[in-house]
Amino acid sequence: MDGFDLIIFDCDGVLVDSEIIAANVESVLLTEAGYPISVEEMNERFAGLTWQDILFQIEREASIPISASLLDKSQQILDVRLEQEVQAIPGVEYAVSRLPMKRCICSNSSSKRLDMMLGKVGLKQLFAPNIFSAKDLGPDRAKPKPDIFLHGASQMGVSPSRTVVVEDSTHGVHAARAAGMRVIGFTGGSHTYPSHADKLTDAGAETVISRMNDLPGVVAALAEWEGVL
């Protein structure tokens, strides 16, 4: 695998099956606030965005005031649900054990939540201390901006052009591509939807997998193919 020196994993929906839990919580809160939305629509439109960015976008498009208390309420409910329910995506340990390059996590989730989720499902030791949160970079630095991916590559001492990213959201794919990295889409989380793979490809993923066990072979194949960034 001479083509890559670093592989970056998103966390939610890639390493831990948390996006479906978040979508359930957020769809209920938004519906109660006067913006009816299904879990599937939450996943299709907003997976990969921060809750704050979701609320801002809904306020702009629907012209309905969203209570600031929803920010805290969602986080409190979601933290409890995640601690009780979150599980690892099957095959992560197998895939990581067969990838020889450096690895790290770049996520929009807070460092505290990442620590809780990865610790709960037994994956923290595979990545620590190279677990990076966009929230630690300061305000307005989250995906779909490329900042967290560029930060991760810098911390790992690797050029973006020698980096491949595994992402489950179109917003994450856009961020990785904007960072000058190649991207593998992932649809193996419970939040996947019928057009998921197509949307990831349209956003810039070079290929899409639905099983983590397939990742090592796909990374090896991409390393031999000089795709156009």
C-alpha positions in Angstrom: 0.0 0.0 0.0 2.6 2.5 -1.1 0.0 5.0 -2.2 -1.1 6.1 1.3 0.7 7.1 4.5 -2.4 7.8 6.5 -6.0 6.7 6.8 -8.5 8.9 8.6 -11.7 7.6 9.9 -14.8 9.5 10.7 -16.3 8.2 13.9 -20.1 8.5 13.9 -21.6 6.0 11.4 -18.1 4.7 10.5 -16.6 3.3 13.7 -19.6 3.5 16.0 -23.3 3.0 15.0 -24.4 6.3 16.5 -25.9 8.3 13.7 -29.2 6.3 13.9 -29.5 7.1 17.6 -28.9 10.8 16.9 -31.4 10.9 14.1 -34.1 9.4 16.3 -33.5 11.9 19.0 -33.3 14.9 16.7 -36.3 14.0 14.6 -38.5 13.8 17.7 -37.2 17.2 19.0 -37.7 18.9 15.7 -41.1 17.5 15.1 -42.2 18.7 18.6 -40.7 22.1 17.7 -43.0 22.4 14.7 -40.7 21.0 12.0 -42.0 17.5 11.2 -39.2 15.3 9.8 -38.6 11.6 9.6 -35.6 9.7 10.8 -34.7 8.7 7.2 -34.9 12.4 6.1 -32.6 13.3 9.0 -30.1 10.8 7.9 -30.3 11.7 4.2 -30.1 15.5 4.7 -28.2 16.1 7.9 -25.9 13.2 8.8 -22.4 14.5 9.4 -23.5 18.0 10.4 -23.4 19.3 14.0 -26.7 19.7 15.7 -26.1 23.5 15.8 -25.6 23.6 12.1 -28.8 21.5 11.5 -30.8 24.0 13.6 -29.4 27.0 11.8 -30.2 25.4 8.4 -33.7 24.6 9.4 -34.3 28.1 10.7 -33.1 29.6 7.4 -35.2 27.4 5.2 -38.4 27.1 7.3 -38.5 30.6 8.8 -39.6 29.1 12.2 -37.8 30.1 15.4 -35.9 27.2 16.9 -35.5 27.5 20.7 -31.9 27.8 21.8 -32.8 25.3 24.6 -33.0 22.6 21.9 -29.2 22.7 21.7 -28.6 21.6 25.2 -31.7 19.4 25.4 -30.6 17.3 22.4 -27.1 16.9 23.8 -28.3 15.8 27.2 -30.7 13.2 25.8 -28.3 12.0 23.2 -25.4 11.5 25.7 -27.6 9.3 27.8 -28.9 7.3 24.8 -25.4 6.8 23.4 -23.9 5.7 26.7 -26.7 3.1 26.9 -27.1 2.0 23.3 -24.1 2.7 21.0 -22.3 -0.2 19.5 -19.3 -0.6 17.3 -19.6 -1.0 13.6 -18.8 -4.7 12.9 -15.4 -5.5 11.4 -13.5 -2.4 12.6 -10.9 -4.2 14.5 -10.3 -6.7 11.7 -10.0 -3.8 9.1 -7.6 -1.8 11.3 -5.4 -4.8 12.0 -4.8 -5.2 8.3 -4.0 -1.6 7.4 -0.3 -0.9 7.8 -0.3 2.9 7.5 -0.8 5.5 10.2 -4.4 6.1 11.3 -6.4 8.6 13.2 -10.0 9.8 13.8 -11.3 13.2 12.7 -14.8 13.9 13.9 -17.4 16.7 14.4 -18.3 15.1 17.8 -16.8 16.6 21.0 -13.7 15.0 22.5 -15.7 14.0 25.6 -18.3 12.2 23.5 -15.7 10.5 21.4 -13.9 9.3 24.5 -17.2 7.9 25.9 -18.3 6.1 22.7 -14.9 4.7 21.8 -14.3 3.6 25.3 -17.7 1.9 25.6 -17.3 -0.1 22.4 -13.6 -1.0 23.0 -12.1 0.9 20.1 -10.3 3.7 21.9 -7.0 1.8 22.2 -6.9 1.3 18.4 -6.6 5.0 17.8 -5.5 6.9 21.0 -4.1 9.4 21.3 -4.7 10.3 17.6 -8.4 11.2 18.1 -9.3 14.7 16.9 -12.4 16.8 17.3 -13.4 19.8 15.2 -14.9 21.3 18.3 -11.4 21.7 19.7 -10.3 23.8 16.8 -12.6 26.6 17.7 -16.0 27.9 16.4 -17.1 27.3 12.8 -14.5 24.8 12.0 -16.6 21.6 11.6 -17.3 19.6 8.5 -18.2 20.3 5.7 -15.2 22.6 6.1 -11.9 20.7 5.6 -10.2 22.1 8.8 -10.4 18.9 11.0 -9.0 16.7 8.2 -6.1 19.1 7.5 -5.5 19.3 11.3 -5.4 15.5 11.5 -3.0 15.1 8.7 -0.7 17.8 10.1 -0.7 16.2 13.5 0.2 12.9 12.0 2.9 14.5 9.8 1.4 13.3 6.5 0.6 15.3 3.3 -3.1 15.4 2.5 -2.3 13.9 -0.9 -1.0 10.8 0.8 -4.2 10.4 2.9 -7.3 8.4 2.4 -10.5 9.1 4.4 -13.4 6.8 5.3 -16.7 8.8 5.5 -20.4 8.0 5.7 -21.8 11.5 5.0 -21.9 13.7 2.0 -20.8 16.6 4.2 -17.8 14.6 5.4 -16.9 13.6 1.8 -17.0 17.3 0.7 -14.7 18.2 3.6 -12.2 15.5 2.8 -12.1 16.4 -0.9 -11.7 20.1 0.0 -8.7 19.0 2.1 -7.2 17.4 -1.0 -7.7 13.8 0.2 -9.1 10.7 -1.4 -12.3 9.3 0.0 -13.9 5.9 0.5 -17.7 6.1 1.3 -19.2 3.8 3.9 -22.8 2.7 4.1 -22.6 0.0 6.8 -24.3 2.0 9.6 -27.9 1.5 10.6 -28.7 5.0 9.3 -28.1 4.1 5.7 -30.8 4.8 3.2 -31.6 3.7 -0.4 -29.7 6.5 -2.2 -26.8 6.6 0.3 -24.1 5.1 -1.9 -25.1 7.3 -4.9 -25.0 10.5 -2.8 -21.5 9.6 -1.4 -20.3 9.0 -5.0 -21.8 12.2 -6.3 -20.1 14.1 -3.4 -16.7 12.8 -4.4 -16.1 9.3 -2.9 -14.1 7.2 -5.3 -15.8 4.0 -4.2 -18.3 2.9 -1.6 -18.3 -0.1 0.8 -21.0 -1.4 3.1 -18.8 -3.8 5.1 -15.8 -2.8 7.1 -14.2 -6.1 6.3 -13.8 -5.0 2.7 -11.8 -1.9 3.6 -8.3 -3.3 3.5 -8.7 -4.6 0.0 -10.3 -1.4 -1.3 -7.6 0.7 0.2 -5.0 -1.5 -1.4 -6.8 -1.2 -4.8 -7.0 2.6 -4.5 -3.4 2.9 -3.6 -2.5 1.3 -7.0 -4.9 3.6 -8.9 -3.9 7.2 -9.3 -7.4 8.7 -9.2 -7.9 12.3 -10.1 -8.5 14.5 -7.1 
